[in-house]
């Protein structure tokens, strides 16, 4: 293909998921072979929720008519997760063995900014003891949390009915949407001091 053809195609390629939701669904339904449908749309604010809803409507409708689709999502690390008990115990062991660094962190604990991850455990419906990791970040807002939670819900529902699902947890990443928030940019800049690695988008 000639390089100029790439430009011509780029000028007309793509679709607006919000305004052409039925057309996107119809186009995908015309794929005759099995395929993987990845949902990675993002926008700031409430538009992110609308995008997730539109994508979910497409997914739900496609799954009603065929059983050869695999779903793929990229989950956010800033969410809430159940954690196995052995990981909880290891986290507590490390917290208790901090030594001198623990003394340096005392002012942050006073301000409720640096606390152990798992002060208590809970029991799941089947009696399994787990920890609850709350990594939600208020600066990202309710819209972001809801948009990503919609994807997790769809992944769980689809998996429970036999649809193959890939939902990998993305690492903390210095994306433009994150570092444009001053509080998040500052947190990411100092994350390495707390043993947290933040990745560049190209990683």
SVG drawing of the C-alpha trace seen along z (x, -y; Angstrom):
<svg xmlns="http://www.w3.org/2000/svg" viewBox="-30 -20 46 42">
<polyline fill="none" stroke="black" stroke-width="0.4" points="0.0,0.0 1.3,-3.5 1.9,-5.8 -0.6,-8.3 -3.2,-5.6 -2.7,-5.3 -3.6,-8.9 -6.7,-8.6 -7.9,-5.5 -7.2,-7.2 -9.4,-10.1 -12.4,-7.9 -11.6,-5.0 -13.4,-4.3 -16.8,-4.9 -18.3,-6.9 -19.4,-4.4 -21.8,-6.8 -23.7,-7.9 -23.3,-4.8 -23.8,-2.0 -26.3,0.0 -24.0,-0.3 -21.0,0.9 -23.0,3.9 -24.2,4.8 -20.7,4.5 -19.3,6.8 -22.2,9.3 -21.2,9.7 -17.9,11.3 -18.4,14.9 -15.5,16.5 -15.0,16.5 -13.2,13.4 -12.0,11.6 -13.9,8.4 -11.7,6.0 -13.3,3.1 -10.7,0.3 -12.6,-2.9 -11.8,-5.9 -12.9,-9.5 -12.9,-12.0 -15.8,-12.4 -19.3,-11.1 -18.6,-10.3 -16.5,-7.4 -19.6,-5.9 -21.6,-6.4 -18.9,-4.7 -18.8,-1.8 -22.6,-1.5 -22.6,-1.7 -19.8,1.0 -21.7,3.1 -24.9,2.9 -23.0,4.1 -21.4,7.0 -24.7,8.0 -26.6,8.0 -23.8,10.0 -23.7,12.6 -27.5,13.1 -27.0,14.2 -23.8,16.2 -21.5,18.2 -18.1,17.9 -17.0,14.6 -14.2,14.1 -14.3,10.9 -11.2,8.9 -10.9,6.1 -8.1,4.2 -9.0,3.7 -7.8,0.8 -5.5,1.2 -7.4,-1.6 -10.4,0.6 -11.4,2.9 -10.3,6.5 -10.6,9.6 -7.1,10.8 -6.1,14.4 -5.3,14.9 -1.7,15.8 -1.1,12.5 -2.8,10.7 -0.6,12.4 2.5,11.5 1.4,7.9 1.0,7.8 4.4,9.4 6.1,6.8 4.2,4.0 5.3,5.2 9.0,5.6 9.5,2.1 11.9,1.0 13.4,-2.5 11.2,-3.2 8.2,-2.7 9.3,-5.5 9.7,-7.8 6.2,-7.0 4.7,-7.8 3.6,-11.4 1.7,-10.0 -0.1,-7.5 -1.2,-10.3 -2.8,-12.0 -4.4,-8.7 -2.4,-8.8 -0.3,-5.7 -2.0,-2.7 -1.8,1.1 -3.8,2.5 -5.6,5.2 -6.6,4.2 -9.2,6.9 -10.4,9.8 -13.8,10.9 -15.4,14.2 -16.8,14.8 -20.1,16.6 -18.4,20.0 -16.5,19.3 -13.2,18.4 -11.3,15.8 -10.0,13.0 -8.7,9.5 -10.4,6.5 -8.0,4.2 -9.6,0.8 -7.4,-0.9 -10.1,-3.3 -8.7,-6.8 -11.1,-9.7 -9.3,-12.0 -10.3,-9.7 -14.0,-10.3 -17.1,-8.3 -17.5,-8.2 -14.2,-6.4 -15.0,-3.9 -18.4,-3.2 -17.2,-2.9 -14.5,-0.3 -16.9,1.5 -19.4,2.0 -16.7,3.8 -16.0,6.1 -19.6,6.8 -20.0,7.8 -16.9,10.0 -18.2,11.8 -21.7,12.3 -20.3,13.5 -17.8,15.9 -20.6,17.4 -22.5,18.3 -19.6,19.9 -18.1,17.1 -14.3,17.0 -13.1,13.8 -9.7,12.2 -9.5,9.5 -6.0,8.5 -5.1,6.0 -3.2,3.1 -0.2,1.7 -0.1,-1.8 0.8,-3.8 1.7,-7.5 -1.0,-8.1 -2.0,-11.6 -5.4,-11.2 -3.7,-10.3 -0.9,-12.8 -2.9,-15.8 -4.4,-15.6 -1.9,-17.3 -2.5,-15.0 -2.2,-11.9 0.9,-13.2 2.5,-13.9 1.6,-10.5 3.0,-8.7 6.2,-10.8 6.8,-9.6 5.4,-6.1 8.9,-4.4 9.6,-5.6 6.9,-3.2 8.0,-0.3 5.4,-0.9 6.5,-0.8 4.7,-3.1 5.1,-2.3 5.4,-4.5 2.6,-4.1 4.8,-2.6 5.9,0.3"/>
</svg>
